[in-house]
C-alpha cells in the first residue's frame, strides 16, 4: 500500500504516514508512486481524477507542494520527485 494514497483525505493520509515514520529506522527511504496535480490553472487529466476521487472516496489527488507538506508534517524530508514516461511521478522522502 502506498501510504499517502489519493483515496485518503489528508488527516487519514497523515496518520498512515506518521505510523510508517514511527516504524521506520533513521534515514529510511519512502517511495510514493502517484499522478501529480500540476500547479498551473490549465486542464489536466489528474485534475479530472481529483474530482472523481473526492466525490467517490473523500480523498484527493495532490500537488508536489501538498505531498511535501504532508510528508514533512509526518516526519519525513522530501528529497525529490522523479518523473516517468508513464505519467506518474515517484516521490522520494527520507526519515529525519
N, C-alpha and C positions, 0 to 999 in steps of 0.2 A: 504494500500500500504506500502510495506517495503521501507523506504526512500532511501536506497543505493542499490537498486536492481541492479542485474548484467546486466540488459539490458540498463543501462545508462553509458555513459563514465564518467570519473572522474569529469569533470567540471560540468556536469548536476547533478550528484550524490551529489557533494559538495553543489550546490545551493539548492537542496532539503533538505539536512541535515541542512544547515545553516538556512533555513526558519523554520524547525522544532525546532531548537535550540532557535530562537528568540521567538517562540510561547510558548515554554516550561517554566514552573516555575523552580526556582533553585532546584537542586538535583532531577530533574525528571529522570526517568529511561527509556531508549530506548532499545528495544529488536529487534534484526535483526536475522531472521532465514535464513540461507544460506548454500550452499555447499562451503566448503573452499578449495582453491587450496593448496595442500601440498607444503612445501618448498623444498622437495627433487627433484632430477632430474629424477626419475623413472616415468614410465607411470601411469596414473590415469584417471578415468572416468571424473573427474571435469576438467582436462586439455583438454580433447577432447571437452567437453561442452564449454570451454573458446573459442576455435577456432570457433565453430558454432555461439556463441553469438556475437563475434567480426564480423564475416562475415555477419551475417543476421541483426544485430541490432546496430552495432557500440559500443557495451558495452563490459563488461569483467567480468569474474569470478575473485575473489580477494583472496589473501593470508591474513592471520591474520595480518601481518605487514602492508599490503596495507589498510585494513579496519581500523586498529589502526591509521594510519597516516591521513586518510580521516576524521575519526571521530574527532580526536584531532584538525585538521585544522578548523573544523566546530564548535568547542567549546564544545565538549564532552570529557569526560575522559573514556577511555576504562577500564572496570572493569574486565571482564573475558569472556572466551569462554567456553561454556558448550557443550560437545559432546553428541550426542544422538545415539541410535541404528539405526536410520533411515538414517544414512549417511549425516546428516545435522548438523550444529552447531547453537547454539543460542549465539549471541554476546550481551553482556550487557554493556551499557555505561550510564554514568550519566552526567547531565549538570553541568557545572562549577559554 
